[in-house]
Amino acid sequence: MNKFTLLSIVLGIVGIITIGASGGGRKASRQTASTDTLIIIRKDSLYEKFLKDSAYKAMFQRDTTMRIDTAALRAQADSHKVALPEVLTGDLNGLAVCAGSPVSVPYTSSGGRFSPDNKFVLQLVDASGKATNLSEPTKAGPFGNGTLAGVIPVSTAAGSRYNLRVASTNPVVNGTLQSLRVLPPPGARIELPDGSNAVTVLPGQPATFRVALSGHGPWSFALSDGTKVQNTMTTPYEVTVTPAKPTIYKVVNVSGPCGSGTVSGEIIVNVNENPNPEIVLKAPTGGYRICTGTPFQVAFTATGKYQAGNGFVAQIADSTNNWTTISGSGTASPLVARLPYGISPKGAYKIRVVATLPAISSNSENLAVAAQAVAVLRNDTIKIEEGKTAELNIDFGGGGPWFVLLTDGTYENNITKSPHTIRVTPNNPTGYAITSAGGACGVGEFSGRAFVKVNIPPSTITTGNLSARTICHGSEITIPFTTTGRFYANNKYVVQVADTSGRFVNLATTYKDGVLKAAITPAYLKDTLNTVRLRVSSTSPAVAGSETTIKMLAPNVSQAIVAGEGTIRPGQTSKVRVAFKNGLPPWSFVLSDGTQVNGTFLNPYVLTVAPTNSAEYTITSLKSSCGVGIPMGSARVTVERN
């Protein structure tokens, strides 16, 4: 459309508007000013812009551009959007399978709708996200779920970065991923421990090689010599063979949970059928250290061919290189040897094994002679305080390291220095000797005695001071006391009271958690208030503690004395006074008018009375901590009515 065509359209529209305005004027002779102005302005504007070319271009470039409201379109599209359904792949619990193995995977679907022709397919997804169909597309069950079966491709490489999922075809929805591990196929490689492929042994001598197994066990494999190993979990697996002639060994086949696998490698075991005879002496770790008079074994290996009637013997030589046979003749290792009688432990010696046919000898090794151990406990008398430690000194000789056992059961071993100090802590004065002692050559000689004196302080008991206390006869009280010195486990503490003759007798006593209690019940009390002598004693050891005294009231001698006299008018009150003596609170009593007072600690106790008639007040019943009491006295209250 060019500008002239567009101008024609605009002029036509203006003409229509103008005609409409004229017709309106005929129907209504009076139009509003605002309507006329609007028509005129729009008409003038169009003509003015038409006459000005630059303004014309600008107006038509702006007004003729079609602008789409994208926000409105998106809102309209969203209102018609249909939610996609979901496919949930069943949990496989970290499934691990071999390549070529079948798998079965459940699935469910939910959410939006599937097309009627929709189908589900099982897929294998690798680390790069590439999916491979494992099943044919299949319709779902009546409830949108089901189980799909497939086979892991045989060419699938082993690894743990795989996933299984169920996907739909219409719409295309990829289900949730479930991890899958593909197990490697088994493998077996035969090799020698040193990495070489050949080893040479003597006739009858064994050779050891190993089979390195890879993949996932258990494995079963067979060797070229017919050896078969079933269901082993050991890798590398060691095999020991003793071939009679040179033999090549290979792994023929290997299998595991993922079927048959690959085998590799071969080794050669050569057998030297005509070796030179050779003897190798096998010295123990640390060399030979032999006790005088004690038989010992000499181990060796003999390889090669020996003549008929050959024998092996062990020999020893001193610094002069003079070899002496110290064993009987034997045909194999080990030989039993014994050092010559009287050999000096201070010499330097060597040992070897020699053969008779042919006459050859082994390598020589150093041999040290160990003498029998000697332990001597120094004759000491040591004084210590109770609970302190005493040091006993023991001198050792002969072959070490040494051990020692004392008469009190003290034991120490691996002693390497002499003299050696042993620390003991006896409870009582104790004599010490050696029960057993020895060294590298077993139990040796031992002697000596020592005595440890223990200064044990005397055992004492100090009874706590009770002289300021006053108690009733038969009261149970806590008796404080302190001790020094030693008291034995079977000891018992007892509270004692002095009788009329001054002799102390035991009271019923309880002792628990360091608290000593007793009921104080002397057999005789001559006065109302008595001074009683007490002490604490022990049974093991028998110790009499220091004495203390305590004041004791005789039973049932407390008194309540009533006093008071008064004259009152009807309606007035008076006081009655009750004083207590020869007893301990609390007091309880009953007044003659029936008034009861229970457990008072007040002394004297004052009562307020309001009799209506003249009355005399006495106590009819009295009790205190020391038993029943004796009522005494009376109070008189007179009521005047005139």
Buried (B, 14 or more C-beta within 10 A) or exposed (E): EEEEEBBEEBEEEBEEBEEEBEEEEEEEEEEEEEEEEEBEEEBEEBEEBBEEEEEBEEBBEEEEEEEEEEEEEEEEEEEEEEEBBBBBBBEBEEBBBBBBBEBEBBBBBEEEEBEEEBBBBBBBBBEEEEBEEBBEBBEBEEEBBBEBEBBBEEEBEBEEEBBBBBBBBEEEBBBBEBBBBBBBBBBBBBBBEEEEBEBEBBBEBEBEBBBBBBBBBBBBBBBEBEBEBEEBEEBBBEBEBEBEEBBEBBBBBBBBBBBEBBBEBBBBBBBBEEBEBBBEBBBEEEEBBBBBEEEBEBEBBBBBEBEEEBBBBBBBBBEEEEBEEBBEEBEEBBBEBBBEEEBEBEEEBBBBBBBBEEEBEBBBBEBBBBBBBBBBBEEBEBEBEBEEEBEBBBEBBBBBBBBBBBEBEBEBEEBEEBEBEBEBBBEEEBEBEBBEBBBBBEBBBBEBBBBBBBEBEEBBBBBBEBEEEEBBBEBEBEBBBEBEEBBEEEBEBBBBBBEEEEEBEEBEBEBEEEEBBBBBBBEEBEEBEBEBBBBBBBEEEEBBBBEBBBBBBBBBBBBBBBBBEBEBEEEEEBBBBBBBBBBBBBBBBBBBBEBEBEEBEEEEBEBEBEBEEEBBBBBEBBBBBBBEBBBBBBBBBBBEEE
